[in-house]
Amino acid sequence: MPSSTDTFSSTWLEAARDTRHLMRFRAGTVRRRGAALLGLAVVVVLTAVFAVAPTRVDLHAVESAPLERALAALESNLGAAFAGFLLLAIGAAMGSGGGRELLSRSEASVHPISPVTEHLGALVLAPVNLAWLVQGWGLLAITALVAPPERLLGAQLVVLAWVLAATALGQAAGWAVEGVRRTARGVLVVRLTAGAVVVLLAGLHLAGALAPLARALPTTWVADTAQTGRWPLAAGALLLLAVAAVVVGARPAGWALGLPPREELRVQSGVHEARPVPEPRWGSADRALLRRLDRGSVWRSVGMRRGLMVLGIGPGLVALVAGLEWGTVLLLPGLTASGAALLFGVNAWCLDGKGMVWRETLPVSAADVFDVRALVVAECMAVVSGVTVVLALLRNGLPPLAVGVAVASCWLVVVVQVLAIVMTWSIRSPYSVDLSSPRATPAPHAAMAGYAGRLSLVTTLTAMLFTGLAALPWAWVPAVVALPFLAWSTARLLRVRRRWSTGDERARVVLTVAAV
Amino acid sequence: MSQTPAVVVRDLHVRFGDVEAVAGVDLTADSGRATALLGRNGAGKSTTMKVLAGVVPPTSGAVTVAGHDAATDALGVKRAVGYCPDVGGLVPRATPWEHLQLSARLRRMDDWEERGRDLLERFELGDVAHRVVGGFSHGMSRRLSVVLAALHEPAVLLLDEPFDGVDPLGVEATLEVVADARARGACVLLSTHLRDLALEACGEAVVLRGGNRVAAMQAGDLTGEAYRALLD
């Protein structure tokens, strides 16, 4: 009779083997292998650059008091930044229903895939998330900036060990929350708890107690020890913690995956009473009805609804509570709009799923269908980014005219910019996906990573330009600079609309999305 | 004077990249008649149906549906046709009633609600009219697809595998829809693997193989032995 140790090790070995098979299967389905490899190489190179390059910058040599202060603030808050990474890992796992899936639920349902394999798959996919990468790069860069050059290697190894440990801890917490969410009153419990945590953090911040509390966390010991000769102790402890978190995380994963997904089932069996045909003040009733159907497809999806709420409220609360400067606020609309687009906009036709064939048999012009879908994508982006701007406005009050014009221009530009980009991707590279599960993504993981990187880069660069323009004394400049951006994005949108209007292209998209 | 057939297909070719899904199909179907489209998997039945529904444009050949050229007037084709696709065919987070409402509105039907309710009841979907279809079983989805195809009493009714996974009551209701359509003078094209049901519903039969038409005959003449011989 095998011992419990044998059973334990064989369970994990089998799970690791199955995870490898699933990863190979997913890798085999990558359409543009060259682009995927290039993207991976860019990530590796950027990681090396962030880990090493800042150490070449001698900020002390500049002898600037504000710079010295900024450096000291970075150094004293490094431990808090470590804790921030853990919060991100927990939030990402919670938002994705426990964690991303290597195979969609319908594909996986016929295979004997254990919860441990699901858990390992979610861990492997955790880094395929731009927020995870950006925060990780941020930790590496700050550490390189503040650590003594002779201690850099040890300090960065500790950072990597913390990233592993925090990801594993976040994953375990994410599964636990998903398990609670799947219990009888779990959704309410999770919402109330999340709300209470937000209120608590906001209260601590407003009372001036959050920063000292964050600095008192054990992560400050980790950050400090990493820069001393005792770094192997910290790295070893974190690696042990990571292994323990991975092993322990399998328990809540098994619990959560063994329970029925109540929220999704409630949506699937939900009753939506008939409403009369809308009579819009402007535009046709046909378009209004199409718009209602598309909006329903967004807001009746658990994953999309949850994602839009988090994107709308999360950054806005940070702006409201932390009192971000307008220069920083300018970066947020682009990032939140990109986040909203990544929920479904990058593969906008997947809202219809297999129903796309039926939709295509309806006697309505292709242009109307395109316009309505683009409008619904734009609405989602505008709403979530708008909430951020409005909450920042509540905290900061009305900005000076030049800044106000820059914020409005930047907001409009990034929304139209992202819309044009994602509608182009939706027609160039459609995918058949089932978005009924919040663990699903609108495109394969490698494609999602590429989409996230490109959208963030474009919108951040645009926002940085408008941040610079906001400092100019002429309020009209940001509005004028916005015009070529809007013209370019509109031209791009019209080009992809024409492409959609051709029967062959539309048929390709329809048959791909519906998988028939 | 002979009436123009409702569906005329001449030398239809449909290519998807290097794959030729339909390779020279000829087909005619008259109003007031039901024609079965038979053949093995991959014979080109569903692709031909999608061309007739205006979903896929023909690569070459001539396709006329209720007087509309499928290559140049896809919108006209869509107005004339009611189509039940072979797979899925429903928007996952919309209710049956919302599907019916959109279909009726876009076809400018004013008094559709009574007929909609009646069809849903006949297909035993009345109780779930306001539930999202994402939670439907395969058979329920197939039945709703038939309801959607029949709602506007189209001149050409295209049913692709309507019996797939459907219970006997659903099969009966589908056969009734086909009979009603014939009675009011519509042209019905029904694609299926089930020869017996095809013969029960249709007067004519066309057999496709490898993207080509290999036989067209009276349904009664298509014995099991003859059908098997045509498939091999």
Interface residues (C-beta under 8 A of the other chain):
Chain A: L265 V267 Q268 S269 G270 V271 H272 E273 A274 V277 A285 D286 L289 L290 R292 L293 G296 S297 R300 S301 L351 D352 G353 K354 G355 V357 W358 R359 E360 T361 L362 P363 V364 S365 D434 S436 G503 D504 A507 R508 V510 L511 A514 A515 V516
Chain B: F16 S46 K50 A53 G54 V55 V56 P57 A74 L75 K78 R79 V81 Y83 P85 D86 V87 G88 G89 L90 V91 P92 R93 A94 T95 W97 E98 H99 Q101 L102 S103 R105 L106 R107 A129 H130 R131 V132 V133 G134 G135 S145 L148
